[in-house]
Amino acid sequence: MNSKSKQPLVVGVALTLVLAALTGCENQTPPPAATPATTATVAPTPAATQTGLKGVVPVELTIDERRAATVAAPACILGRVNATRFQGQPVVVDKKAVMHLEGWVADVTHRVVPATAQVRMKSADGKHIWGVEVQTGKKRLDVAKDLGDLTVFANVGYSSDVDASALPAGGYSLYMVFPGPDGLLLCDNGRQIQLQD
């Protein structure tokens, strides 16, 4: 083999080594799965950080975010917090532990499941609102059946771990906001929690 025929081989090996090195430096978390065309997305929110509690940290909304126009959404459920069903009374939550939220969300008018939604936590005095992004995709065949047995609603469920340790102790109203074809939708089931130290 002469030196000219060895040159492409050397270049090829060098490129392979560079690509392997770059791949090793990348985040090993796989990219999120592509969403179907019928799925809406939420506008980006400030990056959530992780703490020692291993939950998503709520981000306080700006004045503009709080004042954004919304349309009432007919269907969503914030069903449980820490495996406790909401039953008309505030659920007491220890702010030093992870708060686990479960529920489902859908735009039944347009037959769309948003890829993400935001659970908002409004302080009892109404002066502060924090948001936590949740991702749908959890199978909820019971909900799909209740919503007309439509397969588009099969994966409307969500669950999320939240680190609310930095929030002040006290009462909070929880509701959901998500995008729809006609604007930002708001769904409020009258859920309340009492964060305690």
C-alpha positions as CSV (number, residue, x, y, z in Angstrom):
1,M,0.0,0.0,0.0
2,N,1.6,3.4,-1.0
3,S,1.4,6.6,1.1
4,K,-1.4,8.0,-1.1
5,S,-3.7,5.1,-0.4
6,K,-3.0,5.2,3.3
7,Q,-4.0,8.9,3.6
8,P,-7.8,8.3,3.3
9,L,-7.6,5.5,5.9
10,V,-5.7,7.8,8.4
11,V,-8.2,10.6,7.9
12,G,-11.1,8.1,8.4
13,V,-9.6,6.7,11.6
14,A,-9.0,10.3,12.9
15,L,-12.6,11.4,12.2
16,T,-13.9,8.2,13.9
17,L,-11.9,9.0,17.0
18,V,-13.0,12.6,17.1
19,L,-16.7,11.6,16.8
20,A,-16.3,9.0,19.5
21,A,-14.7,11.6,21.8
22,L,-17.5,14.0,21.2
23,T,-20.2,11.4,21.8
24,G,-18.6,10.5,25.1
25,C,-18.9,14.2,26.2
26,E,-22.6,14.5,25.4
27,N,-25.3,14.2,27.9
28,Q,-26.3,10.5,28.0
29,T,-30.0,11.3,28.5
30,P,-31.8,10.2,25.4
31,P,-33.7,13.0,23.6
32,P,-37.5,13.2,24.2
33,A,-39.6,11.2,21.8
34,A,-41.1,13.1,18.9
35,T,-44.6,14.1,19.5
36,P,-47.4,13.4,17.1
37,A,-48.8,16.2,14.9
38,T,-51.9,16.5,17.1
39,T,-49.9,17.5,20.2
40,A,-49.5,21.1,21.3
41,T,-46.5,22.4,23.2
42,V,-46.1,24.9,26.0
43,A,-44.0,28.1,25.6
44,P,-40.6,27.5,27.2
45,T,-40.4,28.3,30.9
46,P,-37.3,29.2,32.9
47,A,-35.1,26.1,33.4
48,A,-36.1,24.2,36.5
49,T,-33.2,23.1,38.8
50,Q,-32.9,20.0,40.8
51,T,-32.2,20.0,44.6
52,G,-31.4,17.4,47.2
53,L,-35.1,16.5,47.2
54,K,-34.8,15.3,43.6
55,G,-37.9,17.2,42.4
56,V,-38.6,20.0,40.0
57,V,-38.3,23.4,41.7
58,P,-41.3,25.7,41.1
59,V,-40.5,28.9,39.2
60,E,-42.2,32.2,40.2
61,L,-44.3,33.7,37.4
62,T,-43.6,37.2,36.1
63,I,-46.3,39.8,36.2
64,D,-46.8,39.4,32.4
65,E,-47.1,35.6,32.7
66,R,-49.7,36.1,35.5
67,R,-51.7,38.6,33.4
68,A,-51.7,36.5,30.2
69,A,-55.3,36.0,28.9
70,T,-56.7,32.5,29.4
71,V,-59.7,30.6,28.3
72,A,-61.5,28.2,30.6
73,A,-60.7,24.6,29.7
74,P,-63.5,22.0,30.3
75,A,-61.3,19.0,31.2
76,C,-58.3,18.3,33.4
77,I,-57.8,16.7,36.8
78,L,-55.2,17.3,39.4
79,G,-56.2,14.1,41.1
80,R,-53.7,13.3,43.9
81,V,-50.8,14.8,45.8
82,N,-48.6,12.3,47.6
83,A,-51.1,9.5,46.8
84,T,-53.8,11.4,48.7
85,R,-57.0,12.3,46.7
86,F,-58.3,15.8,46.8
87,Q,-61.7,15.6,48.5
88,G,-62.8,19.3,48.9
89,Q,-60.3,20.1,51.8
90,P,-56.7,21.3,51.5
91,V,-54.3,18.4,51.5
92,V,-51.5,18.9,54.1
93,V,-48.0,18.6,52.5
94,D,-44.7,18.5,54.3
95,K,-42.5,21.0,52.4
96,K,-39.3,19.2,53.5
97,A,-40.3,16.2,51.4
98,V,-40.9,15.7,47.7
99,M,-44.5,16.5,46.6
100,H,-45.8,14.0,44.1
101,L,-48.5,15.3,41.8
102,E,-50.7,13.0,39.6
103,G,-53.5,13.8,37.2
104,W,-54.4,14.2,33.5
105,V,-55.0,17.0,31.1
106,A,-56.6,17.3,27.6
107,D,-58.1,19.8,25.3
108,V,-61.4,17.9,24.7
109,T,-62.8,20.6,22.4
110,H,-60.1,20.2,19.9
111,R,-59.3,16.6,20.7
112,V,-55.7,17.3,21.5
113,V,-53.4,16.2,24.4
114,P,-50.8,18.9,25.2
115,A,-47.2,17.5,25.4
116,T,-46.7,19.6,28.5
117,A,-48.8,21.7,30.9
118,Q,-48.1,23.9,33.9
119,V,-49.4,23.2,37.4
120,R,-49.6,26.6,39.1
121,M,-49.5,27.2,42.8
122,K,-51.1,30.5,43.9
123,S,-50.4,31.7,47.4
124,A,-53.4,32.3,49.7
125,D,-52.9,36.1,49.6
126,G,-52.8,36.0,45.8
127,K,-49.5,37.9,45.6
128,H,-47.4,35.1,44.3
129,I,-47.8,32.3,41.8
130,W,-45.3,29.6,41.0
131,G,-45.3,27.2,38.1
132,V,-44.1,23.6,37.6
133,E,-44.1,22.0,34.1
134,V,-45.5,18.5,33.8
135,Q,-45.4,16.1,30.9
136,T,-48.2,14.1,29.6
137,G,-47.8,10.6,28.2
138,K,-48.9,8.4,31.0
139,K,-51.4,5.9,29.9
140,R,-54.9,6.6,31.3
141,L,-57.4,4.3,29.5
142,D,-60.0,5.0,32.1
143,V,-59.9,8.7,31.1
144,A,-59.9,7.9,27.4
145,K,-63.1,5.8,28.0
146,D,-64.8,8.6,29.9
147,L,-63.9,11.1,27.1
148,G,-65.6,9.1,24.4
149,D,-63.4,6.1,23.9
150,L,-61.1,8.1,21.7
151,T,-57.5,6.7,21.3
152,V,-56.1,10.3,21.1
153,F,-56.9,10.6,24.9
154,A,-55.1,7.3,25.9
155,N,-52.0,9.0,27.2
156,V,-53.4,12.1,28.9
157,G,-51.9,11.3,32.3
158,Y,-49.0,12.9,34.0
159,S,-47.0,12.6,37.3
160,S,-44.3,14.8,38.6
161,D,-42.1,15.2,41.7
162,V,-41.9,18.7,43.0
163,D,-39.5,20.3,45.4
164,A,-41.5,23.0,47.1
165,S,-39.0,23.4,50.0
166,A,-38.2,27.0,49.0
167,L,-41.8,28.1,49.0
168,P,-43.2,29.8,52.1
169,A,-45.3,27.6,54.4
170,G,-49.1,28.3,54.0
171,G,-52.1,27.7,51.8
172,Y,-51.9,27.4,48.0
173,S,-54.5,27.0,45.3
174,L,-53.4,24.6,42.5
175,Y,-54.7,24.9,38.9
176,M,-53.4,24.0,35.4
177,V,-52.5,26.1,32.3
178,F,-51.7,24.7,28.9
179,P,-51.7,25.9,25.3
180,G,-54.6,25.3,22.9
181,P,-55.3,26.3,19.3
182,D,-57.3,29.3,20.5
183,G,-54.9,30.5,23.2
184,L,-53.8,29.6,26.7
185,L,-56.3,27.3,28.5
186,L,-56.9,27.3,32.2
187,C,-58.4,24.4,34.1
188,D,-59.2,24.8,37.8
189,N,-60.6,21.9,39.9
190,G,-60.5,24.0,43.1
191,R,-57.5,22.0,44.5
192,Q,-55.8,23.3,47.6
193,I,-52.7,22.3,49.6
194,Q,-51.4,23.5,52.9
195,L,-47.6,23.5,52.9
196,Q,-46.2,23.0,56.4
197,D,-42.7,23.1,57.8
